[in-house]
């Protein structure tokens, strides 16, 4: 399905941990909001590249153990196979949009919190 929206504003006003906005055969657009002191959670996507663009807040990117600061206007490219995490180190939500190629989540996925996302992932692995 085609998608067209003002992505910066959409990402800035997002309050969900994760919301899938659009999914195509080869990529996916997702907005995320990470509360202060929280993180996305360390993970590795074996066959998925990920590009993250930060639109609000401050944090740290951890890519294969190397830390670097991120903030609004920052882009991070995570090639498939890279162990990564993103941590909110600021006082406001760390907001971003991300593109997965190929798609990582089911179309239309909404996880209101990280706990909800982790529960959904655990349920998927028990099938």
C-alpha positions in Angstrom: 0.0 0.0 0.0 1.4 3.4 -0.9 2.0 5.9 1.9 2.3 9.7 1.9 2.4 11.8 5.1 4.4 14.6 6.8 6.7 12.1 8.5 8.5 14.5 10.8 5.3 15.8 12.4 3.9 12.2 12.5 6.9 11.0 14.4 7.0 14.0 16.7 3.4 13.5 17.8 3.6 9.7 18.1 3.3 8.4 21.7 3.4 4.7 21.0 6.5 2.6 21.5 6.0 1.3 18.0 3.5 2.0 15.2 3.8 0.5 11.7 2.7 3.2 9.3 3.3 1.5 5.9 4.5 -1.9 4.7 5.5 -2.7 1.2 7.0 -5.9 -0.3 10.6 -4.7 0.3 10.5 -2.1 3.1 8.5 -0.8 6.1 8.0 2.6 7.7 7.6 2.7 11.5 7.4 5.5 14.1 8.7 5.0 17.7 8.7 6.8 21.0 11.1 5.8 23.8 10.4 7.2 27.3 13.2 8.8 29.3 15.5 6.2 30.8 14.1 3.4 28.6 15.6 1.7 25.5 14.5 -0.1 22.4 16.2 -3.3 23.6 19.3 -4.9 22.3 18.7 -6.9 19.1 20.1 -8.2 15.9 18.2 -8.4 12.6 20.0 -11.2 10.7 18.5 -10.3 7.3 17.1 -6.8 7.8 18.8 -3.4 7.3 17.4 -0.6 9.5 17.6 3.2 9.1 16.6 5.4 12.1 16.0 9.1 11.9 15.6 10.9 15.3 13.2 13.8 15.4 13.0 14.7 19.1 14.9 14.0 22.3 18.4 12.8 23.1 19.9 9.4 23.4 22.7 6.9 22.6 23.1 4.5 19.8 24.9 1.3 20.7 26.2 -0.5 17.6 28.2 -3.7 18.1 29.2 -2.3 21.5 30.2 1.2 20.3 28.2 4.1 21.8 27.5 7.4 20.1 25.1 10.2 21.0 22.0 10.8 18.9 19.5 13.7 18.8 17.0 15.4 16.6 18.3 15.4 13.0 20.5 12.4 13.5 20.4 9.4 11.2 21.8 5.9 12.0 22.1 3.1 9.5 22.1 -0.4 11.0 23.2 -3.0 8.5 21.8 -6.5 8.9 23.7 -8.6 11.4 24.6 -5.6 13.6 23.9 -5.9 17.3 22.2 -2.6 18.3 20.2 -0.7 20.9 19.0 2.8 21.3 18.7 4.4 24.8 16.9 7.5 25.8 19.3 9.5 27.9 17.3 12.7 27.9 14.4 14.2 29.9 11.8 13.9 27.1 10.6 11.0 24.9 13.2 10.0 22.2 11.1 10.1 19.0 12.1 8.7 15.6 11.0 7.1 12.4 12.6 4.0 11.1 12.7 2.1 7.8 13.2 -1.6 7.8 14.2 -3.4 4.6 12.7 -5.9 4.2 9.8 -5.4 6.6 10.3 -6.6 10.2 6.8 -6.3 11.7 3.3 -7.3 10.7 1.5 -4.6 8.8 -0.6 -2.4 11.1 1.3 -3.4 14.2 0.9 -1.0 17.2 2.7 -1.6 20.5 1.7 1.0 23.0 4.6 0.2 25.3 7.9 -1.7 25.2 6.3 -4.3 27.6 3.5 -4.9 25.0 6.1 -5.3 22.2 8.1 -7.8 24.3 5.0 -9.8 25.1 4.0 -9.9 21.4 7.5 -11.0 20.5 7.5 -13.8 23.1 4.1 -15.0 22.0 5.4 -15.1 18.4 8.4 -17.3 19.4 6.2 -19.8 21.2 4.2 -20.6 18.1 
